[in-house]
Amino acid sequence: MLHYRGAFLLAVLRGTLAVAIDRRLTALLLRVVPWAALYLAFAAKLTWPECLMALVAATLAAGAAMALRKFDRKKPAFVVPPAKWLVRLPGKVVSDCGRVIAVLMKSMVTRQPATGRLRNLPFDTGGEEPHSITRQAWVTVANSLTPNSIVIATDRPNQRLLVHELAKAQQASAPSREWPL
């Protein structure tokens, strides 16, 4: 009688494990299919090797995402930069293009290499909460998007943003500490 109870308990545990594995497999498949479809759309070919590569790459990406999500339970913050900042960004990209072209033309004419400079901008980095980290990512991408500058580092203890510029930029006003551009 005891043997049957142990066998029944083992069967229940196996069933529970099978359901847990089935849920993980289903979750993985739901994440793999869109990534594989995106890969194939960019590959613009529907051959067996491309399909196999799409499945391998999508499975690795989805598996890594699931593993990271398991260990990091912080919810991402949805942060929208201020409209004034977003409106200034295209103008800064265009003006930086002109500034970089001018520096490169001068460098070609004078046969002197262009020298860049490092700027240390004040930047309120905030804390470790998702909202602050997302804002830091926005600022890093936007400042690196312009052709004249790239963000080298964010100095959290000193609340600074280290930016390399190819050409000296004319600042009309002091940049915002929260959203420097």
Contacts in CASP RR format, 6 or more apart in sequence:
PFRMAT RR
TARGET T0000
AUTHOR 0000-0000-0000
METHOD contacts of the structure
MODEL  1
MLHYRGAFLLAVLRGTLAVAIDRRLTALLLRVVPWAALYLAFAAKLTWPE
CLMALVAATLAAGAAMALRKFDRKKPAFVVPPAKWLVRLPGKVVSDCGRV
IAVLMKSMVTRQPATGRLRNLPFDTGGEEPHSITRQAWVTVANSLTPNSI
VIATDRPNQRLLVHELAKAQQASAPSREWPL
24 66 0 8 1.000
27 66 0 8 1.000
28 59 0 8 1.000
28 62 0 8 1.000
28 63 0 8 1.000
28 66 0 8 1.000
31 58 0 8 1.000
31 62 0 8 1.000
31 63 0 8 1.000
31 65 0 8 1.000
31 66 0 8 1.000
32 55 0 8 1.000
32 58 0 8 1.000
32 59 0 8 1.000
32 62 0 8 1.000
33 58 0 8 1.000
35 54 0 8 1.000
35 57 0 8 1.000
35 58 0 8 1.000
35 61 0 8 1.000
35 62 0 8 1.000
36 51 0 8 1.000
36 54 0 8 1.000
36 55 0 8 1.000
36 57 0 8 1.000
36 58 0 8 1.000
37 54 0 8 1.000
39 50 0 8 1.000
39 53 0 8 1.000
39 54 0 8 1.000
39 57 0 8 1.000
39 58 0 8 1.000
40 46 0 8 1.000
40 50 0 8 1.000
40 51 0 8 1.000
40 54 0 8 1.000
43 50 0 8 1.000
43 53 0 8 1.000
43 54 0 8 1.000
74 130 0 8 1.000
75 130 0 8 1.000
76 130 0 8 1.000
76 134 0 8 1.000
77 129 0 8 1.000
77 130 0 8 1.000
77 131 0 8 1.000
77 133 0 8 1.000
77 134 0 8 1.000
78 134 0 8 1.000
79 131 0 8 1.000
79 134 0 8 1.000
79 135 0 8 1.000
79 138 0 8 1.000
81 135 0 8 1.000
81 138 0 8 1.000
81 142 0 8 1.000
81 179 0 8 1.000
82 179 0 8 1.000
85 142 0 8 1.000
85 176 0 8 1.000
85 179 0 8 1.000
85 181 0 8 1.000
88 181 0 8 1.000
89 142 0 8 1.000
89 145 0 8 1.000
89 146 0 8 1.000
89 181 0 8 1.000
92 146 0 8 1.000
92 181 0 8 1.000
93 145 0 8 1.000
93 146 0 8 1.000
93 147 0 8 1.000
96 146 0 8 1.000
96 147 0 8 1.000
96 148 0 8 1.000
96 149 0 8 1.000
96 167 0 8 1.000
96 169 0 8 1.000
97 147 0 8 1.000
99 148 0 8 1.000
99 167 0 8 1.000
99 169 0 8 1.000
100 147 0 8 1.000
100 148 0 8 1.000
100 166 0 8 1.000
100 167 0 8 1.000
102 167 0 8 1.000
103 114 0 8 1.000
103 166 0 8 1.000
103 167 0 8 1.000
104 114 0 8 1.000
106 112 0 8 1.000
106 114 0 8 1.000
107 113 0 8 1.000
107 114 0 8 1.000
114 166 0 8 1.000
114 167 0 8 1.000
116 164 0 8 1.000
116 165 0 8 1.000
116 166 0 8 1.000
116 167 0 8 1.000
117 164 0 8 1.000
117 165 0 8 1.000
117 168 0 8 1.000
118 152 0 8 1.000
118 162 0 8 1.000
118 163 0 8 1.000
118 164 0 8 1.000
118 165 0 8 1.000
119 149 0 8 1.000
119 162 0 8 1.000
119 163 0 8 1.000
119 164 0 8 1.000
119 165 0 8 1.000
120 160 0 8 1.000
120 161 0 8 1.000
120 162 0 8 1.000
120 163 0 8 1.000
121 160 0 8 1.000
121 161 0 8 1.000
121 162 0 8 1.000
121 163 0 8 1.000
121 175 0 8 1.000
121 180 0 8 1.000
122 159 0 8 1.000
122 160 0 8 1.000
122 161 0 8 1.000
122 174 0 8 1.000
122 175 0 8 1.000
122 177 0 8 1.000
122 180 0 8 1.000
123 139 0 8 1.000
123 154 0 8 1.000
123 159 0 8 1.000
123 160 0 8 1.000
123 161 0 8 1.000
123 177 0 8 1.000
123 180 0 8 1.000
124 159 0 8 1.000
124 177 0 8 1.000
124 178 0 8 1.000
125 132 0 8 1.000
125 136 0 8 1.000
125 154 0 8 1.000
125 155 0 8 1.000
125 156 0 8 1.000
125 159 0 8 1.000
126 132 0 8 1.000
126 135 0 8 1.000
126 136 0 8 1.000
126 156 0 8 1.000
127 133 0 8 1.000
127 156 0 8 1.000
135 178 0 8 1.000
135 179 0 8 1.000
136 154 0 8 1.000
138 179 0 8 1.000
139 151 0 8 1.000
139 161 0 8 1.000
139 179 0 8 1.000
139 180 0 8 1.000
139 181 0 8 1.000
140 151 0 8 1.000
140 154 0 8 1.000
142 181 0 8 1.000
143 149 0 8 1.000
143 150 0 8 1.000
143 151 0 8 1.000
143 161 0 8 1.000
143 163 0 8 1.000
143 180 0 8 1.000
143 181 0 8 1.000
144 150 0 8 1.000
144 151 0 8 1.000
147 166 0 8 1.000
148 165 0 8 1.000
148 166 0 8 1.000
148 167 0 8 1.000
148 169 0 8 1.000
149 163 0 8 1.000
149 164 0 8 1.000
149 165 0 8 1.000
149 166 0 8 1.000
149 169 0 8 1.000
150 163 0 8 1.000
150 164 0 8 1.000
151 161 0 8 1.000
151 162 0 8 1.000
151 163 0 8 1.000
152 162 0 8 1.000
152 163 0 8 1.000
152 164 0 8 1.000
153 161 0 8 1.000
153 162 0 8 1.000
154 160 0 8 1.000
154 161 0 8 1.000
154 162 0 8 1.000
155 161 0 8 1.000
155 162 0 8 1.000
159 177 0 8 1.000
161 180 0 8 1.000
175 181 0 8 1.000
END
